[in-house]
Amino acid sequence: MGQHADGPDERHRRPAGVSDGTVEALGKLSEALEAVERARGHLYSLHQLIGHADLMLDDAVELFRSAGHGDIADRIGRDLLGRNVIAGRWTFQIVEDFDDGYYALFRELDRQARDELVHGRRHLYEAEMKERRRTRGRPGHEARPGADG
């Protein structure tokens, strides 16, 4: 078995000459990207929830009209149904602008930093934390899938 048989696989090992500070900085950038990924999920939730609410307005308008409240039905149908949620934009446009702008740039800069500094390797900070925290030889504490730990 090799020198690293009980450690992370090659893609989760720090390349020679990479400092603790570099690994920490890349780890913080990765953590920030993970927060943006979560925010992106919330943005997609907003997109779906607003879309669903707008479709439910069809039923509300019909029910108001059936109950004899044509003026209210007309107001909702005219002023709210299909309205932009932000000036000039429905939520799909917000999602597209986010994905193509801020999100794409964030991912690209993260990739560039990893490519330039650690040969594109990901999660080095976490991999090293795992090595510090796991108990060698204990079931469930293996370094990687299929390793005997």
Buried (B, 14 or more C-beta within 10 A) or exposed (E): EEEEEBBBEEEBBBEEEBEEEBBEBBBEBBEEBEEBEEEBEEBBEBBEEBBEEBEEBEEBBEEBBEEEBEEBBEBBBEEEBEEEBEEEEBBEBBBEEBBEEEBEEBBEEBEEBBEEBBEEBBBBBBBBEBBEEBEEEEEEEBBBEEBEB
